[in-house]
Amino acid sequence: MNDRNKTSVTENDLHAWVDNQLSDERRQTVDDWLETHPEDRQKVETWRRQNVILRDLFPEPDADLGLPLSRRRASTTEHHRTIWRNLAAALILFIAGGASALLGQKIIGPTSREASYIDILQQASRDGYGIYASEVRHPVEVYANEKDHLVTWLGKRLGMSMTAPDLETQGFELVGGRLVPFDGKPGALLMYQDGSGARLTVMIARDPDNGSTAFRYDQKGSIGTFYWVDQGIGYALSGEFDRDLLESAARSIYAQLPT
């Protein structure tokens, strides 16, 4: 057994893990702990889903990682109705106190589809990066010299108008892209690299059942991922770079999205 699994993990550690407040070393220790402690794994997953309710209930459009509410395009009346519905769910949630993971899952049932989609999005992005970023001969199906064909082909398969974001400001040029499976549907994986050949990938997947979410960040091992949903389209950026650079690239992509 890895020595890190022998290290005791407290409930404060678990809360900090959910809130991305741990150092890389301590987060890895908690990751190892959760692999062998299913009860704690269930507990933190419940807390993460509770956070989804709170983010939707109290959106922060001016927060560092928040998306502008204008993207949601909801009327004021409907927005207020949604707040009251979520408030009722949140009150029940906190009365329950999170004592039972099963009870928590039942309470947040209406948001489970969205939570599942978000989890799949960041996992698929990280997996796509892990599989293709190190590929030498065939990292993509269509290269950047056929950029117009690439975005037309991928956009047609995803059923949406699509462009390849420009990340030159962050020091990356487009390598190309490929079609990948995503939750039983077509997804697109674009690949970029910097002057040293280090790569990052951008996952794009369409799901009209989901609206918009704030930027989120997750790190597993050396791979960091920024991911969000905008108007029913999921975006996820993965790479082995520091968080600030990935966030800068994610914000650049977001700024280039059609309004």
Kinemage of the C-alpha trace (Angstrom):
@kinemage 1
@onewidth
@group {chain A} dominant
@subgroup {mainchain}
@vectorlist {calphas} color= white
{ca met a 1} P 0.000 0.000 0.000
{ca asn a 2} L 1.202 3.486 -0.760
{ca asp a 3} L 2.462 5.198 2.419
{ca arg a 4} L 0.162 8.147 1.692
{ca asn a 5} L -2.849 5.880 2.291
{ca lys a 6} L -1.603 5.356 5.854
{ca thr a 7} L -1.866 9.061 6.609
{ca ser a 8} L -4.985 9.987 8.551
{ca val a 9} L -7.378 12.306 6.725
{ca thr a 10} L -9.696 14.518 8.780
{ca glu a 11} L -13.129 15.863 7.898
{ca asn a 12} L -11.541 19.299 7.497
{ca asp a 13} L -9.278 17.771 4.857
{ca leu a 14} L -12.313 16.369 3.066
{ca his a 15} L -14.060 19.763 3.072
{ca ala a 16} L -10.894 21.440 1.785
{ca trp a 17} L -10.611 18.781 -0.934
{ca val a 18} L -14.150 19.551 -2.137
{ca asp a 19} L -13.388 23.289 -2.143
{ca asn a 20} L -10.006 22.889 -3.934
{ca gln a 21} L -8.204 24.456 -0.970
{ca leu a 22} L -5.453 21.855 -0.525
{ca ser a 23} L -1.853 21.939 -1.637
{ca asp a 24} L -0.985 19.566 -4.477
{ca glu a 25} L 0.777 17.190 -2.071
{ca arg a 26} L -2.055 17.138 0.454
{ca arg a 27} L -4.684 16.773 -2.282
{ca gln a 28} L -2.846 13.717 -3.596
{ca thr a 29} L -2.882 12.269 -0.061
{ca val a 30} L -6.657 12.757 0.126
{ca asp a 31} L -7.072 11.284 -3.387
{ca asp a 32} L -5.254 8.161 -2.226
{ca trp a 33} L -7.338 8.043 0.953
{ca leu a 34} L -10.618 8.234 -0.983
{ca glu a 35} L -9.601 5.332 -3.203
{ca thr a 36} L -9.631 3.031 -0.164
{ca his a 37} L -12.397 4.674 1.909
{ca pro a 38} L -15.683 4.429 -0.027
{ca glu a 39} L -17.736 5.977 2.791
{ca asp a 40} L -15.651 9.150 2.662
{ca arg a 41} L -15.804 9.090 -1.145
{ca gln a 42} L -19.606 9.010 -0.961
{ca lys a 43} L -19.535 11.816 1.588
{ca val a 44} L -17.453 14.197 -0.537
{ca glu a 45} L -19.501 13.437 -3.654
{ca thr a 46} L -22.622 14.421 -1.697
{ca trp a 47} L -20.961 17.682 -0.615
{ca arg a 48} L -19.933 18.416 -4.185
{ca arg a 49} L -23.507 17.975 -5.359
{ca gln a 50} L -24.721 20.249 -2.554
{ca asn a 51} L -22.324 22.888 -3.860
{ca val a 52} L -24.058 22.682 -7.238
{ca ile a 53} L -27.319 23.738 -5.567
{ca leu a 54} L -25.628 26.605 -3.727
{ca arg a 55} L -23.903 27.898 -6.860
{ca asp a 56} L -27.196 27.886 -8.736
{ca leu a 57} L -29.031 29.455 -5.790
{ca phe a 58} L -26.526 32.261 -5.197
{ca pro a 59} L -24.772 32.973 -8.515
{ca glu a 60} L -21.814 35.360 -8.343
{ca pro a 61} L -21.418 36.944 -11.777
{ca asp a 62} L -18.506 39.100 -10.632
{ca ala a 63} L -16.578 36.338 -8.858
{ca asp a 64} L -13.177 35.366 -10.247
{ca leu a 65} L -14.437 32.087 -11.713
{ca gly a 66} L -18.093 33.026 -12.349
{ca leu a 67} L -19.893 33.194 -15.666
{ca pro a 68} L -21.966 36.320 -16.455
{ca leu a 69} L -25.645 35.812 -15.790
{ca ser a 70} L -26.407 37.322 -19.199
{ca arg a 71} L -25.384 33.970 -20.661
{ca arg a 72} L -28.316 32.310 -18.917
{ca arg a 73} L -30.808 34.456 -20.888
{ca ala a 74} L -33.598 33.821 -18.395
{ca ser a 75} L -36.343 36.361 -17.765
{ca thr a 76} L -36.365 38.110 -14.379
{ca thr a 77} L -39.618 36.382 -13.439
{ca glu a 78} L -38.375 32.911 -14.296
{ca his a 79} L -35.076 33.620 -12.564
{ca his a 80} L -36.917 34.517 -9.352
{ca arg a 81} L -39.065 31.399 -9.579
{ca thr a 82} L -35.920 29.314 -9.957
{ca ile a 83} L -34.354 30.960 -6.921
{ca trp a 84} L -37.392 30.158 -4.771
{ca arg a 85} L -37.469 26.551 -5.974
{ca asn a 86} L -33.775 26.162 -5.235
{ca leu a 87} L -34.164 27.930 -1.888
{ca ala a 88} L -36.772 25.377 -0.831
{ca ala a 89} L -34.442 22.556 -1.858
{ca ala a 90} L -31.532 24.161 -0.043
{ca leu a 91} L -33.513 24.578 3.180
{ca ile a 92} L -34.422 20.923 3.125
{ca leu a 93} L -30.815 20.085 2.388
{ca phe a 94} L -29.445 21.974 5.370
{ca ile a 95} L -32.184 20.797 7.717
{ca ala a 96} L -31.169 17.287 6.838
{ca gly a 97} L -27.630 18.319 7.680
{ca gly a 98} L -26.037 15.968 5.239
{ca ala a 99} L -26.202 13.172 7.816
{ca ser a 100} L -27.145 10.598 5.237
{ca ala a 101} L -25.533 10.391 1.811
{ca leu a 102} L -28.574 8.529 0.517
{ca leu a 103} L -30.934 11.225 1.756
{ca gly a 104} L -28.729 13.888 0.197
{ca gln a 105} L -28.872 12.149 -3.157
{ca lys a 106} L -32.683 12.042 -3.013
{ca ile a 107} L -32.948 15.718 -2.116
{ca ile a 108} L -30.742 16.861 -4.948
{ca gly a 109} L -32.250 14.485 -7.469
{ca pro a 110} L -33.469 17.252 -9.832
{ca thr a 111} L -29.878 18.414 -10.389
{ca ser a 112} L -28.304 14.969 -10.681
{ca arg a 113} L -28.417 15.023 -14.509
{ca glu a 114} L -26.443 18.257 -14.606
{ca ala a 115} L -24.005 17.074 -11.928
{ca ser a 116} L -23.452 13.848 -13.847
{ca tyr a 117} L -22.816 15.755 -17.081
{ca ile a 118} L -20.270 18.016 -15.398
{ca asp a 119} L -18.445 15.041 -13.875
{ca ile a 120} L -18.349 13.264 -17.237
{ca leu a 121} L -17.118 16.445 -18.948
{ca gln a 122} L -14.030 16.916 -16.815
{ca gln a 123} L -13.265 13.190 -16.753
{ca ala a 124} L -13.551 12.869 -20.549
{ca ser a 125} L -11.334 15.922 -21.038
{ca arg a 126} L -8.646 14.572 -18.745
{ca asp a 127} L -8.820 11.134 -20.373
{ca gly a 128} L -8.620 12.637 -23.858
{ca tyr a 129} L -5.548 14.606 -22.891
{ca gly a 130} L -3.947 11.568 -21.282
{ca ile a 131} L -4.519 9.396 -24.350
{ca tyr a 132} L -3.664 11.756 -27.199
{ca ala a 133} L -1.358 14.537 -25.923
{ca ser a 134} L 1.667 12.237 -25.857
{ca glu a 135} L 0.898 10.666 -29.239
{ca val a 136} L 3.699 11.400 -31.724
{ca arg a 137} L 2.564 10.181 -35.135
{ca his a 138} L -1.229 10.471 -34.919
{ca pro a 139} L -2.185 12.984 -32.204
{ca val a 140} L -5.163 14.241 -34.272
{ca glu a 141} L -7.344 13.058 -37.148
{ca val a 142} L -7.366 16.352 -39.053
{ca tyr a 143} L -4.445 18.802 -38.799
{ca ala a 144} L -4.540 22.588 -38.526
{ca asn a 145} L -3.618 23.050 -42.192
{ca glu a 146} L -7.182 21.878 -42.899
{ca lys a 147} L -8.736 24.022 -40.203
{ca asp a 148} L -11.871 24.944 -42.170
{ca his a 149} L -12.570 21.300 -42.955
{ca leu a 150} L -11.860 20.364 -39.323
{ca val a 151} L -14.373 22.728 -37.736
{ca thr a 152} L -17.016 22.076 -40.413
{ca trp a 153} L -16.713 18.314 -39.963
{ca leu a 154} L -16.741 18.401 -36.165
{ca gly a 155} L -19.523 20.986 -36.056
{ca lys a 156} L -21.695 18.844 -38.322
{ca arg a 157} L -21.140 15.768 -36.160
{ca leu a 158} L -21.939 17.695 -32.970
{ca gly a 159} L -24.921 19.463 -34.555
{ca met a 160} L -23.664 22.968 -33.844
{ca ser a 161} L -21.744 25.866 -35.337
{ca met a 162} L -18.152 25.477 -34.235
{ca thr a 163} L -14.847 27.330 -34.368
{ca ala a 164} L -11.348 26.518 -33.141
{ca pro a 165} L -10.446 29.074 -30.435
{ca asp a 166} L -7.302 31.152 -30.948
{ca leu a 167} L -4.830 30.688 -28.070
{ca glu a 168} L -1.838 32.483 -29.567
{ca thr a 169} L -1.892 35.058 -26.762
{ca gln a 170} L -1.242 32.209 -24.327
{ca gly a 171} L 1.547 30.908 -26.558
{ca phe a 172} L -0.301 27.990 -28.176
{ca glu a 173} L -1.014 27.130 -31.788
{ca leu a 174} L -3.603 24.697 -33.064
{ca val a 175} L -2.310 21.215 -33.908
{ca gly a 176} L -5.664 19.870 -35.096
{ca gly a 177} L -8.547 17.859 -33.729
{ca arg a 178} L -10.457 14.624 -33.716
{ca leu a 179} L -13.920 13.191 -33.111
{ca val a 180} L -14.239 11.430 -29.728
{ca pro a 181} L -17.104 9.703 -27.921
{ca phe a 182} L -18.755 11.657 -25.125
{ca asp a 183} L -21.520 10.168 -22.976
{ca gly a 184} L -22.829 8.149 -25.921
{ca lys a 185} L -22.715 11.160 -28.260
{ca pro a 186} L -20.112 12.739 -30.557
{ca gly a 187} L -17.598 15.043 -28.913
{ca ala a 188} L -14.738 17.126 -30.302
{ca leu a 189} L -11.175 17.214 -28.984
{ca leu a 190} L -8.949 20.051 -30.207
{ca met a 191} L -5.211 19.973 -29.509
{ca tyr a 192} L -2.811 22.890 -29.084
{ca gln a 193} L 0.906 23.062 -28.372
{ca asp a 194} L 3.429 25.703 -27.344
{ca gly a 195} L 6.876 26.413 -28.756
{ca ser a 196} L 8.441 23.622 -26.701
{ca gly a 197} L 5.917 21.063 -27.949
{ca ala a 198} L 3.989 20.884 -24.659
{ca arg a 199} L 0.312 20.318 -25.368
{ca leu a 200} L -3.125 21.038 -24.016
{ca thr a 201} L -6.505 19.833 -25.241
{ca val a 202} L -9.956 21.392 -25.456
{ca met a 203} L -12.988 19.105 -25.180
{ca ile a 204} L -16.261 20.386 -26.664
{ca ala a 205} L -19.489 18.451 -26.202
{ca arg a 206} L -23.106 19.407 -26.808
{ca asp a 207} L -25.925 18.689 -24.363
{ca pro a 208} L -29.013 20.898 -24.774
{ca asp a 209} L -30.463 19.573 -21.497
{ca asn a 210} L -27.921 21.639 -19.545
{ca gly a 211} L -27.874 25.427 -19.271
{ca ser a 212} L -24.845 27.253 -17.884
{ca thr a 213} L -22.422 26.714 -15.028
{ca ala a 214} L -19.551 28.655 -13.538
{ca phe a 215} L -15.947 27.865 -14.308
{ca arg a 216} L -14.674 24.951 -12.263
{ca tyr a 217} L -11.189 23.584 -11.753
{ca asp a 218} L -10.045 20.072 -10.937
{ca gln a 219} L -6.614 18.512 -10.754
{ca lys a 220} L -5.756 14.828 -10.796
{ca gly a 221} L -2.063 14.121 -10.533
{ca ser a 222} L -0.238 16.494 -12.867
{ca ile a 223} L -3.248 17.168 -15.128
{ca gly a 224} L -5.316 20.271 -14.431
{ca thr a 225} L -8.734 20.891 -16.007
{ca phe a 226} L -10.904 23.997 -16.272
{ca tyr a 227} L -14.440 23.176 -17.363
{ca trp a 228} L -17.834 24.839 -17.710
{ca val a 229} L -21.152 24.667 -19.594
{ca asp a 230} L -22.456 27.542 -21.688
{ca gln a 231} L -25.876 27.482 -23.389
{ca gly a 232} L -25.983 23.696 -23.484
{ca ile a 233} L -22.414 23.210 -24.694
{ca gly a 234} L -19.699 21.845 -22.414
{ca tyr a 235} L -16.096 23.019 -22.652
{ca ala a 236} L -13.112 21.539 -20.825
{ca leu a 237} L -9.449 22.517 -21.067
{ca ser a 238} L -6.815 20.034 -19.816
{ca gly a 239} L -3.040 20.138 -19.623
{ca glu a 240} L 0.023 19.775 -17.426
{ca phe a 241} L 0.479 23.474 -16.833
{ca asp a 242} L 0.049 25.711 -13.817
{ca arg a 243} L -3.457 26.758 -12.917
{ca asp a 244} L -2.990 30.422 -13.885
{ca leu a 245} L -2.016 29.565 -17.452
{ca leu a 246} L -4.914 27.131 -17.859
{ca glu a 247} L -7.332 29.686 -16.443
{ca ser a 248} L -6.020 32.340 -18.835
{ca ala a 249} L -6.568 29.979 -21.774
{ca ala a 250} L -10.054 29.030 -20.514
{ca arg a 251} L -11.054 32.676 -20.203
{ca ser a 252} L -9.731 33.363 -23.689
{ca ile a 253} L -11.862 30.535 -25.065
{ca tyr a 254} L -14.914 31.833 -23.222
{ca ala a 255} L -14.389 35.363 -24.552
{ca gln a 256} L -14.422 34.002 -28.118
{ca leu a 257} L -17.728 32.147 -27.748
{ca pro a 258} L -20.719 33.539 -29.661
{ca thr a 259} L -23.124 35.517 -27.494
